[in-house]
Amino acid sequence: MTDTIEETGLSPADEQAFADRVRAFLEANCRRTGDRQGTIGDEDPEGPSAARDFQAALADAGLAGLTYPTDFGGAGLTKRHQEVFNREVEGWHLPNTPLSISHGMCLPMLNQFGTSEQKARFMADNIRGTTIWCQMFSEPGAGSDVASLAMKATRDGDEWILEGQKVWTSGAHYCDYGIVVARTDPEQPKHQGVTMFIVDLRQPGVEVRPLRQISGGSGFNEVFFTEARTPADWQLGDRGQGWNLAVAMLMFERVSIGAGGGSALNADRTPGLIEAARARGQAGDPVVRQGLADLWIRERIRGYIGQRIRAAVAEGRVPGPEGSIAKLNGAILARRVRDVSLAIAGSSAQAWDAGDDAGDRWAVGCLSTAGISIAGGTDEVQRNIIGERVLGLPKEPDPWKGTAWEDVPRS
């Protein structure tokens, strides 16, 4: 059954015209995915500079921030426009991976919880890629249990002073701003004494140290705050509301990882893997064919989950447990992609000619897969959320519930 204009806000002719416009932009500014997109976890070869240039071109074409208000740098279009855009970019490589957190997590938070002044100051530059943002939650002693964080923020007149450390911060080494959660009241229980802030990462008092990964990359970082300052009006939400906002932001992250939508990080790898199998003479291998068919089906399922979640976001609702469903599905899908990739690559995933600049892409993709099951909350965390909030199972007991954070034992 065809959607009516009333349901979509877009006539068939207007939809076709918009699709043609998107396709023309892609043909002028992007390249088709191929063998290189047959792996997952590759660090974007063009880097942050190319991502900024690409996003600026997207903004100039009126195709950036499609559903965000024009007053704050968006295109002011409908969720149907976003769906059409997502459909058209399938099979294209968009060099915007360095913006995945900035646009997938930080931008929705600014739009949902920012003040009018914060939106006017930050959103347009974020949408255009002039500034890139990251999120800073995890700490050495607060990984899956983010609410036990120890980084503190102390009020000093019209500013907050930030002291502490964050870890596993993706992209902090090239980001301009970050969204951070810090403890503002240690006498409150751990979920209640936390506040969220916008912070300038280029200021004195902020030190970013890259972490070397097993794949050889260094996309994650430690970030140290030593008397770093942020204006009082850069606080997101109310004081003590940080945990609720952190949960919302984690849902946006899970949606970004699991639901996809127009970035290289979430691209459908199936077409590239099919081409790789044909190029290597494996198109007739029944095991490979079955694996590729399974991936194609699972990608369609991910697309349907993504449509539902993006519709909720476009209507101004923060994703609920469906974000955990999307994220868990995305992590499982990533492992299936890894297995099929290695079946196609064979020994090429373990050894390659020294002069082959792209020879390590299969191995890097394999090594990077594990991180997808951790980012945004582990698979176990997602299953707990689904069990409690979807299936209605009882929560695990917490002997320290209601206890002041400063009185809870920590290792």
C-alpha positions as CSV (number, residue, x, y, z in Angstrom):
1,M,0.0,0.0,0.0
2,T,1.5,3.4,-1.0
3,D,1.8,6.1,1.7
4,T,-0.5,9.0,1.2
5,I,0.7,12.6,1.2
6,E,-1.0,13.1,4.5
7,E,1.0,10.3,6.1
8,T,4.4,11.4,4.7
9,G,4.0,15.1,4.0
10,L,5.6,14.4,0.6
11,S,3.9,13.7,-2.7
12,P,5.2,11.0,-5.0
13,A,6.5,13.7,-7.4
14,D,8.2,15.6,-4.6
15,E,9.7,12.4,-3.3
16,Q,11.2,11.5,-6.7
17,A,12.5,15.0,-7.1
18,F,14.3,14.8,-3.7
19,A,15.7,11.4,-4.5
20,D,17.1,12.7,-7.8
21,R,18.6,15.6,-6.0
22,V,20.3,13.3,-3.4
23,R,21.5,11.0,-6.2
24,A,23.0,13.9,-8.1
25,F,24.9,14.9,-5.0
26,L,26.2,11.4,-4.4
27,E,27.4,11.1,-8.0
28,A,29.3,14.4,-7.7
29,N,30.8,13.9,-4.3
30,C,31.0,10.2,-3.4
31,R,32.1,6.9,-4.7
32,R,30.4,3.6,-4.8
33,T,31.3,1.0,-2.2
34,G,33.4,-1.8,-3.3
35,D,35.8,-4.4,-2.0
36,R,37.2,-2.0,0.6
37,Q,33.8,-1.7,2.2
38,G,33.7,-5.5,2.6
39,T,35.2,-5.2,6.0
40,I,34.1,-3.4,9.2
41,G,36.0,-1.2,11.5
42,D,38.3,0.4,9.0
43,E,39.5,3.8,10.1
44,D,38.2,6.3,7.5
45,P,41.1,6.9,5.1
46,E,40.1,10.5,4.3
47,G,40.1,11.6,8.0
48,P,38.4,14.5,9.8
49,S,39.5,17.1,7.3
50,A,37.8,15.3,4.4
51,A,34.7,14.7,6.6
52,R,34.4,18.4,7.4
53,D,34.7,19.3,3.7
54,F,32.1,16.6,2.7
55,Q,29.7,17.8,5.4
56,A,30.1,21.4,4.3
57,A,29.2,20.4,0.7
58,L,26.2,18.5,2.0
59,A,25.1,21.6,3.9
60,D,25.5,23.8,0.9
61,A,23.3,21.4,-1.1
62,G,20.6,21.6,1.6
63,L,21.1,18.0,2.6
64,A,22.6,18.2,6.1
65,G,20.6,18.0,9.2
66,L,17.5,17.1,7.2
67,T,15.0,17.0,10.1
68,Y,16.5,19.7,12.3
69,P,15.0,23.3,12.3
70,T,16.3,25.8,9.8
71,D,16.7,28.3,12.7
72,F,19.6,26.1,14.0
73,G,21.3,25.2,10.7
74,G,19.1,22.2,9.7
75,A,17.2,21.7,6.5
76,G,13.8,21.7,8.2
77,L,12.5,18.7,6.2
78,T,10.4,15.7,7.2
79,K,11.2,12.3,8.5
80,R,10.2,11.0,5.0
81,H,13.0,13.0,3.5
82,Q,15.4,11.3,5.9
83,E,14.1,7.9,4.9
84,V,14.5,8.7,1.2
85,F,18.0,10.0,1.8
86,N,18.9,6.8,3.8
87,R,17.6,4.7,0.9
88,E,19.5,6.6,-1.7
89,V,22.9,6.4,0.1
90,E,22.8,2.6,0.2
91,G,25.8,1.4,-1.9
92,W,27.7,4.7,-1.6
93,H,30.7,5.4,0.5
94,L,30.2,8.6,2.5
95,P,33.5,9.9,4.0
96,N,31.8,11.0,7.3
97,T,32.9,8.4,9.8
98,P,34.7,11.0,12.0
99,L,31.3,12.7,12.4
100,S,29.3,9.6,13.5
101,I,29.4,10.5,17.2
102,S,29.1,14.2,16.6
103,H,25.9,13.8,14.5
104,G,24.6,10.5,15.9
105,M,24.8,11.4,19.6
106,C,25.8,15.0,20.4
107,L,23.6,16.7,17.9
108,P,20.4,14.9,19.0
109,M,21.2,15.8,22.6
110,L,21.7,19.5,21.8
111,N,18.4,19.5,19.9
112,Q,16.5,17.6,22.5
113,F,17.9,19.1,25.7
114,G,19.8,22.3,24.8
115,T,18.6,25.7,25.7
116,S,17.7,28.1,22.8
117,E,21.0,29.9,23.4
118,Q,23.0,26.6,23.3
119,K,21.2,25.5,20.1
120,A,21.8,28.9,18.4
121,R,25.5,28.8,19.4
122,F,26.4,25.2,18.6
123,M,24.0,23.3,16.3
124,A,24.6,25.0,13.0
125,D,28.4,24.5,13.2
126,N,27.9,20.9,14.3
127,I,25.5,20.2,11.4
128,R,27.9,21.7,8.9
129,G,30.9,19.9,10.3
130,T,32.7,23.1,11.2
131,T,33.0,21.7,14.7
132,I,33.2,18.0,15.6
133,W,32.0,16.7,19.0
134,C,32.6,13.6,21.2
135,Q,31.0,12.1,24.3
136,M,32.9,11.4,27.5
137,F,31.3,8.9,29.9
138,S,33.6,6.0,30.7
139,E,36.3,6.2,33.3
140,P,38.9,3.7,34.5
141,G,36.6,2.7,37.4
142,A,33.3,3.3,35.6
143,G,32.9,1.3,32.4
144,S,29.6,-0.6,32.1
145,D,28.5,1.0,35.4
146,V,28.8,4.6,34.2
147,A,26.8,5.9,37.1
148,S,29.7,5.2,39.5
149,L,31.9,7.8,37.8
150,A,34.3,9.8,40.0
151,M,35.1,12.9,37.8
152,K,34.0,15.9,39.7
153,A,32.7,19.4,38.8
154,T,32.8,22.2,41.3
155,R,30.9,25.5,40.9
156,D,33.1,28.6,40.9
157,G,31.0,31.7,40.2
158,D,29.8,31.7,36.6
159,E,31.9,28.6,35.7
160,W,32.3,24.9,36.6
161,I,35.8,23.5,37.3
162,L,36.3,20.0,36.0
163,E,38.7,17.5,37.6
164,G,39.2,13.9,36.6
165,Q,39.8,11.4,33.8
166,K,37.8,9.9,31.0
167,V,38.8,6.9,28.9
168,W,37.9,5.2,25.6
169,T,36.8,8.5,24.2
170,S,36.4,8.0,20.4
171,G,37.8,10.8,18.3
172,A,38.8,13.2,21.1
173,H,42.1,13.9,19.4
174,Y,40.4,15.7,16.5
175,C,37.3,17.0,18.3
176,D,36.5,20.6,19.2
177,Y,33.9,20.1,21.8
178,G,32.6,17.3,24.0
179,I,29.7,16.4,26.2
180,V,30.8,15.1,29.6
181,V,29.1,13.9,32.7
182,A,30.7,14.7,36.1
183,R,29.8,14.3,39.8
184,T,28.4,17.5,41.3
185,D,27.1,16.1,44.6
186,P,28.9,13.1,46.1
187,E,26.5,13.1,49.0
188,Q,23.7,11.9,46.7
189,P,23.2,8.3,45.5
190,K,25.3,7.7,42.4
191,H,22.5,8.1,39.9
192,Q,21.3,11.5,41.4
193,G,24.5,13.5,41.9
194,V,25.6,13.7,38.3
195,T,25.4,16.6,35.9
196,M,26.0,16.9,32.1
197,F,28.2,19.7,30.6
198,I,29.4,21.0,27.2
199,V,33.2,21.4,27.3
200,D,35.7,23.1,25.1
201,L,38.4,20.4,24.4
202,R,40.9,23.0,23.0
203,Q,41.3,24.9,26.3
204,P,44.3,24.6,28.7
205,G,43.7,22.0,31.4
206,V,42.4,19.3,28.9
207,E,45.0,16.7,27.8
208,V,44.2,14.0,25.2
209,R,46.3,10.9,25.1
210,P,45.6,8.4,22.2
211,L,45.4,4.7,23.1
212,R,47.0,2.2,20.8
213,Q,44.7,-0.7,19.9
214,I,45.5,-4.3,18.9
215,S,44.5,-3.4,15.3
216,G,47.3,-0.8,15.2
217,G,44.9,2.1,15.2
218,S,44.5,4.8,17.9
219,G,40.9,6.1,17.6
220,F,40.3,5.9,21.3
221,N,41.7,8.2,23.9
222,E,42.3,9.0,27.5
223,V,41.2,12.6,28.4
224,F,42.5,14.3,31.5
225,F,40.9,17.3,33.1
226,T,43.1,19.5,35.4
227,E,41.2,22.6,36.5
228,A,39.5,22.8,33.2
229,R,36.6,25.2,33.1
230,T,33.2,25.4,31.4
231,P,30.7,28.2,31.6
232,A,27.7,27.7,33.9
233,D,25.4,28.3,30.9
234,W,27.0,25.3,29.1
235,Q,25.4,23.0,31.5
236,L,22.9,20.6,29.7
237,G,19.7,20.1,31.7
238,D,19.3,20.7,35.4
239,R,21.9,20.1,38.0
240,G,21.6,16.4,39.1
241,Q,19.8,15.4,35.9
242,G,23.0,14.1,34.3
243,W,22.2,10.4,34.6
244,N,18.8,10.7,32.9
245,L,20.5,12.7,30.1
246,A,23.3,10.1,29.9
247,V,20.7,7.3,29.5
248,A,19.1,9.3,26.6
249,M,22.5,9.9,25.0
250,L,23.4,6.2,25.3
251,M,20.1,5.4,23.5
252,F,21.1,7.7,20.7
253,E,24.5,6.0,20.6
254,R,22.8,2.6,20.4
255,V,20.6,3.8,17.6
256,S,23.6,5.2,15.8
257,I,25.4,1.9,16.0
258,G,22.5,-0.4,15.5
259,A,20.1,1.4,13.2
260,G,22.5,2.9,10.7
261,G,21.6,5.7,8.4
262,G,24.0,7.2,5.9
263,S,27.5,6.8,7.4
264,A,30.4,4.6,6.6
265,L,30.3,3.2,10.1
266,N,26.8,1.8,9.5
267,A,27.1,1.0,5.8
268,D,25.6,-2.2,4.4
269,R,28.7,-4.3,3.6
270,T,26.7,-7.0,1.7
271,P,27.2,-5.5,-1.8
272,G,30.9,-5.1,-1.2
273,L,31.2,-8.6,0.0
274,I,29.2,-10.0,-2.9
275,E,31.6,-8.2,-5.3
276,A,34.6,-9.5,-3.4
277,A,33.3,-13.1,-3.6
278,R,32.8,-12.7,-7.3
279,A,36.3,-11.3,-7.8
280,R,37.8,-14.2,-5.9
281,G,35.8,-16.9,-7.7
282,Q,33.8,-17.8,-4.6
283,A,30.3,-16.8,-5.8
284,G,29.4,-20.4,-6.3
285,D,30.6,-21.6,-2.9
286,P,27.4,-22.7,-1.1
287,V,28.7,-21.8,2.3
288,V,29.7,-18.3,1.2
289,R,26.4,-17.9,-0.7
290,Q,24.4,-18.9,2.3
291,G,26.4,-16.4,4.5
292,L,25.8,-13.6,2.1
293,A,22.1,-14.4,1.8
294,D,21.8,-14.3,5.6
295,L,23.6,-10.9,5.8
296,W,21.3,-9.5,3.1
297,I,18.2,-10.6,5.2
298,R,19.7,-9.2,8.4
299,E,20.5,-5.9,6.8
300,R,16.9,-5.6,5.7
301,I,15.8,-6.3,9.3
302,R,18.2,-3.6,10.6
303,G,16.7,-1.2,8.1
304,Y,13.2,-1.8,9.4
305,I,14.4,-1.3,13.0
306,G,16.1,1.9,12.0
307,Q,13.0,3.2,10.3
308,R,11.0,2.8,13.5
309,I,13.6,4.4,15.7
310,R,14.2,7.4,13.3
311,A,10.5,8.0,13.2
312,A,10.5,8.3,17.0
313,V,13.4,10.7,16.9
314,A,11.9,12.8,14.2
315,E,8.8,13.1,16.4
316,G,10.9,14.4,19.3
317,R,10.9,11.3,21.3
318,V,14.1,9.8,22.9
319,P,14.5,6.2,21.8
320,G,13.5,3.7,24.5
321,P,14.5,0.0,24.8
322,E,14.2,-0.4,21.0
323,G,17.6,1.4,20.9
324,S,19.0,-1.6,22.8
325,I,17.4,-4.0,20.4
326,A,18.9,-2.1,17.5
327,K,22.4,-2.0,19.1
328,L,22.4,-5.7,20.1
329,N,21.2,-6.6,16.5
330,G,24.0,-4.4,15.1
331,A,26.6,-6.1,17.2
332,I,25.4,-9.6,16.1
333,L,25.3,-8.5,12.5
334,A,28.9,-7.2,12.8
335,R,30.1,-10.6,13.9
336,R,28.3,-12.2,11.0
337,V,30.0,-9.8,8.6
338,R,33.3,-10.7,10.2
339,D,32.8,-14.4,9.7
340,V,31.7,-14.0,6.1
341,S,34.5,-11.6,5.4
342,L,37.1,-14.1,6.7
343,A,35.5,-16.9,4.7
344,I,36.0,-14.8,1.6
345,A,39.4,-13.5,2.4
346,G,40.9,-16.8,3.5
347,S,44.7,-16.5,4.1
348,S,44.6,-12.9,2.9
349,A,43.2,-12.0,6.3
350,Q,46.4,-13.3,8.0
351,A,49.2,-12.5,5.6
352,W,49.7,-10.0,2.7
353,D,52.4,-8.4,0.6
354,A,54.3,-5.6,2.4
355,G,53.7,-3.4,-0.6
356,D,49.9,-3.8,-0.5
357,D,48.7,-0.7,1.3
358,A,45.2,-2.1,1.7
359,G,46.3,-5.6,2.5
360,D,45.5,-5.4,6.2
361,R,41.9,-4.3,5.7
362,W,40.4,-7.8,6.3
363,A,42.5,-8.4,9.5
364,V,41.7,-4.9,10.8
365,G,38.0,-5.5,10.2
366,C,38.2,-8.8,12.1
367,L,40.0,-7.3,15.1
368,S,37.7,-4.3,15.2
369,T,34.5,-6.3,15.5
370,A,34.8,-7.0,19.2
371,G,34.6,-3.3,20.0
372,I,31.2,-3.0,18.5
373,S,29.9,-5.4,21.2
374,I,31.3,-3.0,23.8
375,A,30.6,0.5,22.5
376,G,27.3,2.0,23.8
377,G,27.0,-0.7,26.4
378,T,28.0,-4.4,26.2
379,D,25.7,-7.1,24.7
380,E,25.1,-8.2,28.2
381,V,23.9,-4.7,29.3
382,Q,21.6,-4.6,26.3
383,R,20.1,-8.0,27.1
384,N,19.5,-6.9,30.7
385,I,17.7,-3.7,29.4
386,I,15.6,-5.8,27.0
387,G,14.8,-8.3,29.7
388,E,13.7,-5.6,32.3
389,R,12.0,-3.1,30.0
390,V,10.5,-5.3,27.3
391,L,10.0,-8.7,28.9
392,G,9.2,-7.3,32.4
393,L,11.8,-9.5,34.2
394,P,12.9,-8.3,37.7
395,K,16.0,-6.2,38.1
396,E,19.1,-7.6,39.7
397,P,19.4,-6.7,43.4
398,D,21.6,-3.7,44.3
399,P,22.7,-3.7,48.0
400,W,23.9,-0.1,47.7
401,K,20.7,1.4,46.2
402,G,20.0,4.8,47.9
403,T,23.4,5.0,49.5
404,A,25.4,8.2,49.0
405,W,28.0,7.8,46.3
406,E,30.9,8.7,48.7
407,D,29.9,5.9,51.0
408,V,29.8,3.1,48.4
409,P,33.0,1.0,48.5
410,R,35.2,1.3,45.3
411,S,38.2,-0.7,44.3
